[in-house]
Amino acid sequence: MESVPVSKTLGEEGSGEGNLQSCRNGRWRAAFDEFWKAYPRKVGKAAAMRKYEVVVKGGVAPAAILAGLARYSEKVRVERTETRFVVHPTTWLNQGRWEDEEAPGPAAGGRRYSFDSEEEARKHYGSSGKL
């Protein structure tokens, strides 16, 4: 999965308060377009746009959202998360996931197992182990 780098054009310095004010004044669409371009799964754009507008007009700086998205996108990339397991953008916004502190996943330092069959998994975990 190819990730698009999140630029710093929205809220490059400080808290992004100036950009927050412009977003409250109706210029949130450009901020959403940058969010959408960078998001690793492109589903439910209209719903995500409505939620993004609510979140930004509610006081969250676009720079904070983009910073959280950069962390999440990096986690998705490093862990090689299948697209079907990437959180929908509306869900990500609804849950305030820009505030998440993403921990390194298995591919970043642990071990990840992939088995071609249930038989291989049972050999690894043992016949009494849960799969």
C-alpha positions, -999 to 999 in steps of 0.1 A, spaced: 0 0 0 14 33 -10 12 61 15 10 98 6 32 120 28 12 145 49 25 179 42 28 207 68 10 233 48 -19 234 73 -6 245 107 31 244 100 40 262 132 26 263 167 -9 252 174 -23 260 140 -46 285 156 -46 307 125 -56 278 103 -82 268 128 -98 302 125 -98 301 87 -114 266 88 -141 279 111 -148 306 85 -155 280 59 -121 272 44 -121 238 60 -126 222 26 -89 226 16 -78 211 49 -102 181 43 -88 176 8 -53 173 22 -66 149 49 -84 128 22 -53 127 -1 -32 114 27 -57 89 42 -47 53 35 -82 40 26 -105 59 3 -141 50 14 -171 70 25 -158 104 13 -190 123 18 -195 111 54 -159 117 62 -162 153 48 -192 160 70 -175 146 101 -143 165 93 -162 197 91 -179 191 125 -146 182 141 -128 213 128 -156 237 135 -158 221 170 -123 234 177 -98 208 166 -69 222 146 -64 206 111 -27 204 120 -35 181 149 -57 159 127 -29 157 101 -2 149 127 -24 121 140 -30 108 105 7 108 98 13 86 128 -16 63 118 -5 61 82 31 52 93 17 24 115 -3 11 86 27 12 64 51 -4 88 28 -31 99 18 -37 62 -19 -36 73 -42 -51 47 -65 -24 32 -96 -42 46 -83 -37 81 -75 0 78 -101 20 97 -126 39 76 -119 76 76 -153 85 92 -147 60 120 -112 74 125 -127 109 129 -157 98 150 -133 81 175 -109 111 177 -81 88 166 -58 118 158 -52 118 196 -40 81 196 -4 74 205 4 47 180 27 20 194 51 2 171 34 -29 157 48 -64 153 66 -57 120 85 -28 137 101 -50 164 81 -81 172 73 -112 153 43 -117 131 32 -152 120 14 -160 88 2 -194 81 -10 -209 48 -32 -234 65 -48 -242 98 -25 -273 99 6 -251 99 -9 -229 126 -16 -259 148 19 -271 144 32 -238 156 7 -232 185 2 -269 193 -30 -289 190 -45 -276 222 -37 -239 215 -63 -214 204 -60 -201 169 
